[in-house]
Amino acid sequence: MHNLTGMVTASGSSVANVVKTIAFVVNIEDFPKASTVYGEVFTGVSPARSAVQVARLPKDALVEIEAIAHVE
């Protein structure tokens, strides 16, 4: 989430402007943990989101989150 926040900020937007996220998780049972962190970053109205279990992620990551944000 630190990387996501940094990338959105560097693009001239903020996490408040994220409208959709997709979480890719290696083990779907880890999703509640990821959801807790997600809730700490996206306060107030949360963006639309979905989660998908995958067999493997780049660099053997356990979670990868894709986000779409608008720039004002």
N, C-alpha and C positions, 0 to 999 in steps of 0.2 A: 504494500500500500504506500510505502514511502516513495518507491519509484513511480507509481502511478500519480501520486500527488505532485511530485517534482516535474513529471512530464507535462501534466495538465497546466501547471503553473508556468512552465517554460514556454508553453504555446500561447500564453497571454490570456488564459482562462483560469478557472478555479474549480475545485471539486463541487462547489455549489452549482456549477453549470454542466455537470455530467448528467446526461439524460438516459444512458443505457450502459449496462455492464454485462459481460459474460465471464463467469468464473469457470476455468478449466481445472479440474482437480483429479489427481491420480487416484485418490481413495475418497469416494463420496462420503464416507463416514467422517472425514475431516472437515466437511462443509460447515457444520455448526461452529467449529473454531474459527474458520475463515469468516463466517457470518458475524461473529462477535467483533472481530477487528473491523469489518466492513461498517458495522453500526457505529463504531467509534470515529470513523472518518466521515461517513455520510450522515450528518446529523440533520434533523428536520425532515423534510420530504426526501425520501430516498429515491434514487433513479430506478427505472425499470431494470430488472436483472433476471438472469437465468444462470443455471449451473449445469455443467456437462462433465461426466466422468470420462477420462481418457486413459489410454494405456501408458503413455509416457509423454513427458514434456521436455523441451530443450534444456540442456544443462542439468538434467535430472531433477528439475524443480518439482515441488509437490503441488504448487498452485500457480496459476497464471491468470491474470485478470485483464481483459480487454475492455476499454471504455470509449464511449463516444461523448464528446462534450462540445458545446457551442461556444464561440468566442463572440463577446459583445462588442 
